[in-house]
Amino acid sequence: MDSMTGRERVWKALNHQVPDRVPQDFGSRGSGIGLAGYEELKKRLGVETPTEVLDSRLGLAVIDESILSRFQIDTRYVYMKAAASWDPKTNAREDTFVDEWGATLKRPKGGFYYDHVGFPLKEATLDALKAHRWPDPDDPTRYEGLRETARSYYERGYAVGSYMKGTWETTWILRGVEQAMMDMVLEPEFFHALADKASEILARMVENFLGEVGEYLQFFCVTCDLGTQVAPMISPDDYKAKVRPYEKRIFETVKRKSRAKVAQHSCGAIFKIIPHLIDAGIDILNPIQTSAKGMDTALLKREFGKDLCFWGGIDTQKILPDGTPEDVEKEVQRVIRDLSPGGGFLFGPTHDIQTFTPVENIIAMYESGMKYGRY
């Protein structure tokens, strides 16, 4: 029988201490499950509760409490909301909508996600920044009811976490990935002004959000994808000079307004950038994309385990969708063996579990996590 609550277990692990077992995570915007796959999981587990949508852009489901309990999930999440005044301008025929930053998203026919296809900042000018309609971080409707939700999870013994997009990814939303990367080199004054404005708004959102829920939060994750399958998207020097100052503004806000640990979400091969992430003040690295070049779990623990906790690690690119339950069990054993010594590990997938992942592999993942995660 477990001797700790989920909150105690996660907090101990995130402080590089050994809990009674490795804590387990499932159900966030970085460790969730696609809607169609979730329906199959519900059928297999006999869950009849109607499905709610967690994130329409990513096509993720809210996971029923009975499933979270079955898999002994230690985490629960609370997110800031869009402003009530936001008009998504939904076009059902084209399957598009407009986000709060003014970007247009479209879901391809037969697809599961919405892609950014229209970017509101067409010109790399300071006048364009001034004229843009920015989200209002002080709109109180973003934060209504969140305190009660966070307190409820906290009092029930769960570790409470949250997610939000960071500055670097917000520049993509406004300019497009390729254009934002070119701006860094060709339009540096504009890029820095854009990143500064975006980080100002995001940090203010975090400040307001934590004013409501900060006392109940154990960890807060900022998404900032920096890696491709084989290498960082940008050089470590460019991250340090052109991205880190703006992400750090958000990290510092989290630490000033709460005792929550700061997590950095980045997919891809980011080994060379990790020292700069540590210098920026992050406590946790997520999601540990083990299928990317150089992201070996034993090496990561050996090189960075004193400074970082690791969150994720179970491969959603190859092992979970294409392996057998036996393959999944072996991978869980390996990742727990590599990342759990001395604490510092929160078990979960390396990103959202994809739609065609066999249900038996999802079950094998979490049952193996419970089986092999005992200290």
KAPE-V33802 format. One line per field, one symbol per residue. ss: DSSP state (2 for helix, 1 for strand, 0 for the rest). phi: phi as a letter, one per 40 degrees, with the letter a starting at -180 (. if undefined). psi: psi as a letter, one per 20 degrees, with the letter a starting at -180 (. if undefined). A space follows every 10 residues. Layout:
ss->???
phi->???
psi->???
This chain:
ss->0000022222 2222000000 1011000000 0011222222 2222200000 0111100001 1100222222 0000111000 0000000000 1000011100 0001111000 0001111100 0000022222 2000000002 2200022222 2222200011 1111102222 2222202222 2222220222 2222222222 2222222222 2222220011 1110001000 0100022222 2222222222 2222222000 1111100000 2222222222 0001111000 0000002222 2222000011 1111000022 2200222222 2222222220 0000111110 0010000022 2222222222 22010
phi->.cbbcdcccc ccccbfbccc accbbahccb acacdccccc cddccgcbcd cbccacccgb bcccdccccd cfccbbbbbc bcccccbcfc bcccfbabcc cgccbbccdg cbbcbcbbbc ccbcbccccc cccccccccc ccbcgcdccc ccccccgccb babacccdcc ccdcbgcccc ccddccbccc dccccccccc ccccdccccc ccbdcbcbab bbcacbbccb accbcdcccc cbbddcccdc dccdccbabc ccbbcacgcb dccddccccc hcbbbbbgcc cccgcccccc cccbccbbcb bhgccccbcc cbccdccccc ccdcccccbc dgggbbcicc icccdccddc cccccccccc cbccc
psi->qqiqrggggg hggiklroah rpqqppjaji kbqqgghhhh ggghjkpjpq pqpgohgilq qppqhhgggg jlpiqqqpqq rqqhipoilp nhgilrrpri ijqpqppqpj rirpqpipph nhqmqhhhgh iqoqqoijoh ihjpihgggg hggghjjqpp rrqqqagghh hghhiqgghh hhhhghmhgg ghgghggghg gghhgggggh hgihiiphqp pppmpiqahi rqhrqhghgg higghhhhhg ghgghhirjq qpqpppranj giighhgghi jqhppqjmni iqpilphggg gghjhhhqqp ociopihggg hiarhhgggg hggggghgii pjakpoprrj apprgjpphh hgghghhhgh gijp.
